[in-house]
Amino acid sequence: MGKSKKRILHKTNSSLFMTRESALYKVKGCLNSINSDIKQKNEAKSLITLFGLSAEELSEAGVGYEYLKSLDSLICI
């Protein structure tokens, strides 16, 4: 994670601070929920790019293969 992203995360309220693991499970929840809307999917995409989550990490967390293939351009290899 770059210096700028670290500064932005540390400037936020401590109750809003998110670790890499919590971001991973938030992405999993947003993508795997049945009633997920565009807002949740956009939030998941922004968390993937912010934390640089890899396809391996997401698949280990339980994200489905279909979502991994649809997010192929965003996911780090």
N, CA, C and O atoms as a GROMACS GRO file, in nm:
protein
  308
    1MET      N    1   0.085  -0.116   0.000
    1MET     CA    2   0.000   0.000   0.000
    1MET      C    3   0.090   0.123   0.000
    1MET      O    4   0.189   0.129   0.073
    2GLY      N    5   0.055   0.220  -0.081
    2GLY     CA    6   0.135   0.341  -0.094
    2GLY      C    7   0.120   0.435   0.025
    2GLY      O    8   0.031   0.418   0.108
    3LYS      N    9   0.208   0.534   0.030
    3LYS     CA   10   0.207   0.630   0.141
    3LYS      C   11   0.076   0.709   0.146
    3LYS      O   12   0.022   0.733   0.254
    4SER      N   13   0.027   0.749   0.031
    4SER     CA   14  -0.094   0.830   0.027
    4SER      C   15  -0.214   0.753   0.081
    4SER      O   16  -0.294   0.807   0.157
    5LYS      N   17  -0.226   0.628   0.042
    5LYS     CA   18  -0.338   0.547   0.091
    5LYS      C   19  -0.328   0.527   0.241
    5LYS      O   20  -0.430   0.530   0.311
    6LYS      N   21  -0.207   0.508   0.292
    6LYS     CA   22  -0.190   0.492   0.436
    6LYS      C   23  -0.232   0.618   0.509
    6LYS      O   24  -0.299   0.612   0.612
    7ARG      N   25  -0.192   0.734   0.456
    7ARG     CA   26  -0.228   0.860   0.520
    7ARG      C   27  -0.379   0.879   0.520
    7ARG      O   28  -0.436   0.921   0.621
    8ILE      N   29  -0.443   0.849   0.409
    8ILE     CA   30  -0.588   0.866   0.399
    8ILE      C   31  -0.659   0.776   0.500
    8ILE      O   32  -0.752   0.819   0.568
    9LEU      N   33  -0.613   0.651   0.511
    9LEU     CA   34  -0.676   0.560   0.605
    9LEU      C   35  -0.653   0.602   0.749
    9LEU      O   36  -0.742   0.587   0.832
   10HIS      N   37  -0.534   0.655   0.780
   10HIS     CA   38  -0.506   0.696   0.918
   10HIS      C   39  -0.575   0.827   0.955
   10HIS      O   40  -0.594   0.855   1.073
   11LYS      N   41  -0.612   0.908   0.855
   11LYS     CA   42  -0.683   1.032   0.884
   11LYS      C   43  -0.828   1.008   0.920
   11LYS      O   44  -0.890   1.092   0.986
   12THR      N   45  -0.883   0.896   0.877
   12THR     CA   46  -1.025   0.869   0.902
   12THR      C   47  -1.049   0.842   1.049
   12THR      O   48  -0.955   0.823   1.127
   13ASN      N   49  -1.172   0.841   1.084
   13ASN     CA   50  -1.212   0.812   1.221
   13ASN      C   51  -1.168   0.671   1.257
   13ASN      O   52  -1.174   0.581   1.173
   14SER      N   53  -1.124   0.650   1.379
   14SER     CA   54  -1.073   0.519   1.418
   14SER      C   55  -1.180   0.411   1.409
   14SER      O   56  -1.147   0.294   1.390
   15SER      N   57  -1.307   0.448   1.423
   15SER     CA   58  -1.413   0.349   1.411
   15SER      C   59  -1.433   0.306   1.266
   15SER      O   60  -1.491   0.201   1.240
   16LEU      N   61  -1.387   0.387   1.173
   16LEU     CA   62  -1.401   0.354   1.031
   16LEU      C   63  -1.278   0.286   0.975
   16LEU      O   64  -1.278   0.246   0.859
   17PHE      N   65  -1.173   0.271   1.054
   17PHE     CA   66  -1.048   0.212   1.007
   17PHE      C   67  -1.072   0.068   0.964
   17PHE      O   68  -1.139  -0.008   1.034
   18MET      N   69  -1.017   0.031   0.850
   18MET     CA   70  -1.039  -0.101   0.795
   18MET      C   71  -0.905  -0.169   0.769
   18MET      O   72  -0.816  -0.110   0.707
   19THR      N   73  -0.891  -0.291   0.814
   19THR     CA   74  -0.772  -0.368   0.787
   19THR      C   75  -0.789  -0.443   0.656
   19THR      O   76  -0.898  -0.447   0.600
   20ARG      N   77  -0.682  -0.503   0.609
   20ARG     CA   78  -0.687  -0.580   0.485
   20ARG      C   79  -0.783  -0.698   0.497
   20ARG      O   80  -0.858  -0.728   0.404
   21GLU      N   81  -0.782  -0.765   0.613
   21GLU     CA   82  -0.869  -0.880   0.634
   21GLU      C   83  -1.016  -0.839   0.638
   21GLU      O   84  -1.101  -0.906   0.580
   22SER      N   85  -1.044  -0.728   0.706
   22SER     CA   86  -1.183  -0.684   0.712
   22SER      C   87  -1.231  -0.636   0.576
   22SER      O   88  -1.348  -0.653   0.542
   23ALA      N   89  -1.141  -0.577   0.497
   23ALA     CA   90  -1.177  -0.537   0.361
   23ALA      C   91  -1.207  -0.659   0.275
   23ALA      O   92  -1.298  -0.657   0.193
   24LEU      N   93  -1.130  -0.764   0.294
   24LEU     CA   94  -1.148  -0.888   0.219
   24LEU      C   95  -1.286  -0.948   0.247
   24LEU      O   96  -1.355  -0.989   0.154
   25TYR      N   97  -1.325  -0.952   0.372
   25TYR     CA   98  -1.455  -1.010   0.407
   25TYR      C   99  -1.570  -0.917   0.371
   25TYR      O  100  -1.681  -0.964   0.346
   26LYS      N  101  -1.545  -0.787   0.369
   26LYS     CA  102  -1.648  -0.692   0.324
   26LYS      C  103  -1.674  -0.711   0.175
   26LYS      O  104  -1.788  -0.709   0.131
   27VAL      N  105  -1.567  -0.731   0.096
   27VAL     CA  106  -1.581  -0.756  -0.048
   27VAL      C  107  -1.658  -0.885  -0.070
   27VAL      O  108  -1.746  -0.892  -0.155
   28LYS      N  109  -1.622  -0.988   0.007
   28LYS     CA  110  -1.692  -1.116  -0.006
   28LYS      C  111  -1.841  -1.099   0.024
   28LYS      O  112  -1.924  -1.152  -0.049
   29GLY      N  113  -1.874  -1.026   0.128
   29GLY     CA  114  -2.013  -1.004   0.163
   29GLY      C  115  -2.088  -0.925   0.058
   29GLY      O  116  -2.204  -0.954   0.028
   30CYS      N  117  -2.022  -0.826   0.001
   30CYS     CA  118  -2.087  -0.743  -0.102
   30CYS      C  119  -2.114  -0.823  -0.229
   30CYS      O  120  -2.219  -0.808  -0.291
   31LEU      N  121  -2.020  -0.905  -0.268
   31LEU     CA  122  -2.034  -0.978  -0.394
   31LEU      C  123  -2.121  -1.101  -0.382
   31LEU      O  124  -2.193  -1.134  -0.477
   32ASN      N  125  -2.118  -1.169  -0.270
   32ASN     CA  126  -2.192  -1.294  -0.257
   32ASN      C  127  -2.334  -1.277  -0.206
   32ASN      O  128  -2.410  -1.374  -0.205
   33SER      N  129  -2.372  -1.157  -0.164
   33SER     CA  130  -2.509  -1.140  -0.116
   33SER      C  131  -2.606  -1.146  -0.232
   33SER      O  132  -2.578  -1.097  -0.342
   34ILE      N  133  -2.719  -1.205  -0.207
   34ILE     CA  134  -2.818  -1.226  -0.313
   34ILE      C  135  -2.878  -1.093  -0.358
   34ILE      O  136  -2.903  -1.074  -0.477
   35ASN      N  137  -2.900  -1.002  -0.267
   35ASN     CA  138  -2.963  -0.875  -0.298
   35ASN      C  139  -2.862  -0.762  -0.319
   35ASN      O  140  -2.893  -0.646  -0.293
   36SER      N  141  -2.744  -0.795  -0.366
   36SER     CA  142  -2.643  -0.691  -0.385
   36SER      C  143  -2.683  -0.598  -0.500
   36SER      O  144  -2.725  -0.643  -0.606
   37ASP      N  145  -2.669  -0.470  -0.475
   37ASP     CA  146  -2.705  -0.372  -0.577
   37ASP      C  147  -2.578  -0.310  -0.635
   37ASP      O  148  -2.466  -0.349  -0.598
   38ILE      N  149  -2.595  -0.216  -0.724
   38ILE     CA  150  -2.482  -0.152  -0.791
   38ILE      C  151  -2.391  -0.082  -0.691
   38ILE      O  152  -2.269  -0.084  -0.706
   39LYS      N  153  -2.449  -0.020  -0.589
   39LYS     CA  154  -2.370   0.053  -0.489
   39LYS      C  155  -2.276  -0.042  -0.415
   39LYS      O  156  -2.160  -0.009  -0.392
   40GLN      N  157  -2.326  -0.160  -0.377
   40GLN     CA  158  -2.242  -0.256  -0.306
   40GLN      C  159  -2.132  -0.309  -0.397
   40GLN      O  160  -2.019  -0.327  -0.353
   41LYS      N  161  -2.163  -0.333  -0.523
   41LYS     CA  162  -2.063  -0.384  -0.616
   41LYS      C  163  -1.956  -0.278  -0.642
   41LYS      O  164  -1.838  -0.312  -0.655
   42ASN      N  165  -1.996  -0.152  -0.651
   42ASN     CA  166  -1.897  -0.044  -0.668
   42ASN      C  167  -1.808  -0.030  -0.545
   42ASN      O  168  -1.689  -0.003  -0.557
   43GLU      N  169  -1.868  -0.049  -0.426
   43GLU     CA  170  -1.789  -0.044  -0.304
   43GLU      C  171  -1.688  -0.158  -0.302
   43GLU      O  172  -1.573  -0.140  -0.261
   44ALA      N  173  -1.730  -0.276  -0.345
   44ALA     CA  174  -1.639  -0.391  -0.351
   44ALA      C  175  -1.525  -0.364  -0.448
   44ALA      O  176  -1.410  -0.396  -0.419
   45LYS      N  177  -1.556  -0.306  -0.564
   45LYS     CA  178  -1.452  -0.275  -0.662
   45LYS      C  179  -1.353  -0.173  -0.608
   45LYS      O  180  -1.232  -0.185  -0.630
   46SER      N  181  -1.402  -0.073  -0.536
   46SER     CA  182  -1.312   0.028  -0.482
   46SER      C  183  -1.222  -0.031  -0.373
   46SER      O  184  -1.106   0.008  -0.361
   47LEU      N  185  -1.275  -0.123  -0.293
   47LEU     CA  186  -1.192  -0.187  -0.191
   47LEU      C  187  -1.087  -0.278  -0.254
   47LEU      O  188  -0.975  -0.288  -0.203
   48ILE      N  189  -1.122  -0.345  -0.363
   48ILE     CA  190  -1.025  -0.432  -0.432
   48ILE      C  191  -0.909  -0.349  -0.484
   48ILE      O  192  -0.793  -0.388  -0.470
   49THR      N  193  -0.939  -0.235  -0.544
   49THR     CA  194  -0.832  -0.152  -0.598
   49THR      C  195  -0.754  -0.081  -0.488
   49THR      O  196  -0.633  -0.063  -0.501
   50LEU      N  197  -0.821  -0.040  -0.381
   50LEU     CA  198  -0.754   0.030  -0.272
   50LEU      C  199  -0.653  -0.060  -0.202
   50LEU      O  200  -0.540  -0.018  -0.176
   51PHE      N  201  -0.692  -0.184  -0.173
   51PHE     CA  202  -0.605  -0.274  -0.100
   51PHE      C  203  -0.523  -0.364  -0.191
   51PHE      O  204  -0.435  -0.436  -0.143
   52GLY      N  205  -0.550  -0.364  -0.321
   52GLY     CA  206  -0.475  -0.447  -0.414
   52GLY      C  207  -0.495  -0.596  -0.388
   52GLY      O  208  -0.399  -0.673  -0.389
   53LEU      N  209  -0.619  -0.634  -0.365
   53LEU     CA  210  -0.649  -0.773  -0.333
   53LEU      C  211  -0.627  -0.861  -0.455
   53LEU      O  212  -0.659  -0.823  -0.568
   54SER      N  213  -0.572  -0.979  -0.432
   54SER     CA  214  -0.544  -1.071  -0.542
   54SER      C  215  -0.658  -1.171  -0.557
   54SER      O  216  -0.741  -1.187  -0.468
   55ALA      N  217  -0.660  -1.238  -0.671
   55ALA     CA  218  -0.762  -1.338  -0.698
   55ALA      C  219  -0.752  -1.454  -0.600
   55ALA      O  220  -0.853  -1.510  -0.559
   56GLU      N  221  -0.630  -1.489  -0.563
   56GLU     CA  222  -0.609  -1.599  -0.469
   56GLU      C  223  -0.670  -1.566  -0.332
   56GLU      O  224  -0.736  -1.650  -0.271
   57GLU      N  225  -0.646  -1.444  -0.285
   57GLU     CA  226  -0.702  -1.402  -0.156
   57GLU      C  227  -0.854  -1.404  -0.159
   57GLU      O  228  -0.918  -1.451  -0.064
   58LEU      N  229  -0.911  -1.354  -0.267
   58LEU     CA  230  -1.056  -1.350  -0.278
   58LEU      C  231  -1.116  -1.490  -0.287
   58LEU      O  232  -1.220  -1.516  -0.226
   59SER      N  233  -1.053  -1.578  -0.361
   59SER     CA  234  -1.107  -1.714  -0.372
   59SER      C  235  -1.094  -1.789  -0.240
   59SER      O  236  -1.182  -1.868  -0.206
   60GLU      N  237  -0.987  -1.766  -0.165
   60GLU     CA  238  -0.973  -1.828  -0.034
   60GLU      C  239  -1.077  -1.776   0.064
   60GLU      O  240  -1.119  -1.848   0.155
   61ALA      N  241  -1.119  -1.652   0.046
   61ALA     CA  242  -1.222  -1.594   0.133
   61ALA      C  243  -1.361  -1.645   0.098
   61ALA      O  244  -1.453  -1.635   0.179
   62GLY      N  245  -1.376  -1.700  -0.023
   62GLY     CA  246  -1.505  -1.758  -0.060
   62GLY      C  247  -1.579  -1.686  -0.171
   62GLY      O  248  -1.698  -1.711  -0.192
   63VAL      N  249  -1.512  -1.599  -0.242
   63VAL     CA  250  -1.577  -1.530  -0.355
   63VAL      C  251  -1.587  -1.630  -0.470
   63VAL      O  252  -1.491  -1.702  -0.498
   64GLY      N  253  -1.701  -1.632  -0.536
   64GLY     CA  254  -1.725  -1.727  -0.644
   64GLY      C  255  -1.641  -1.701  -0.768
   64GLY      O  256  -1.596  -1.589  -0.793
   65TYR      N  257  -1.621  -1.807  -0.845
   65TYR     CA  258  -1.539  -1.800  -0.966
   65TYR      C  259  -1.597  -1.701  -1.068
   65TYR      O  260  -1.521  -1.632  -1.136
   66GLU      N  261  -1.728  -1.695  -1.079
   66GLU     CA  262  -1.791  -1.605  -1.175
   66GLU      C  263  -1.757  -1.459  -1.146
   66GLU      O  264  -1.731  -1.382  -1.238
   67TYR      N  265  -1.757  -1.423  -1.018
   67TYR     CA  266  -1.721  -1.286  -0.980
   67TYR      C  267  -1.574  -1.258  -1.006
   67TYR      O  268  -1.538  -1.148  -1.048
   68LEU      N  269  -1.490  -1.357  -0.982
   68LEU     CA  270  -1.347  -1.338  -1.007
   68LEU      C  271  -1.321  -1.313  -1.155
   68LEU      O  272  -1.239  -1.229  -1.190
   69LYS      N  273  -1.390  -1.387  -1.241
   69LYS     CA  274  -1.372  -1.368  -1.385
   69LYS      C  275  -1.430  -1.234  -1.430
   69LYS      O  276  -1.374  -1.170  -1.520
   70SER      N  277  -1.538  -1.190  -1.370
   70SER     CA  278  -1.596  -1.061  -1.410
   70SER      C  279  -1.512  -0.943  -1.362
   70SER      O  280  -1.516  -0.835  -1.421
   71LEU      N  281  -1.435  -0.963  -1.256
   71LEU     CA  282  -1.348  -0.858  -1.202
   71LEU      C  283  -1.204  -0.874  -1.248
   71LEU      O  284  -1.113  -0.819  -1.186
   72ASP      N  285  -1.183  -0.948  -1.353
   72ASP     CA  286  -1.049  -0.984  -1.399
   72ASP      C  287  -0.960  -0.862  -1.422
   72ASP      O  288  -0.840  -0.868  -1.394
   73SER      N  289  -1.015  -0.753  -1.472
   73SER     CA  290  -0.932  -0.635  -1.502
   73SER      C  291  -0.891  -0.560  -1.375
   73SER      O  292  -0.793  -0.485  -1.377
   74LEU      N  293  -0.964  -0.578  -1.264
   74LEU     CA  294  -0.933  -0.508  -1.141
   74LEU      C  295  -0.840  -0.585  -1.048
   74LEU      O  296  -0.767  -0.525  -0.969
   75ILE      N  297  -0.841  -0.715  -1.059
   75ILE     CA  298  -0.771  -0.799  -0.964
   75ILE      C  299  -0.624  -0.810  -1.000
   75ILE      O  300  -0.588  -0.830  -1.116
   76CYS      N  301  -0.540  -0.798  -0.898
   76CYS     CA  302  -0.395  -0.815  -0.916
   76CYS      C  303  -0.364  -0.962  -0.939
   76CYS      O  304  -0.426  -1.049  -0.879
   77ILE      N  305  -0.270  -0.987  -1.024
   77ILE     CA  306  -0.232  -1.126  -1.055
   77ILE      C  307  -0.119  -1.169  -0.965
   77ILE      O  308  -0.073  -1.283  -0.975
   0.00000   0.00000   0.00000
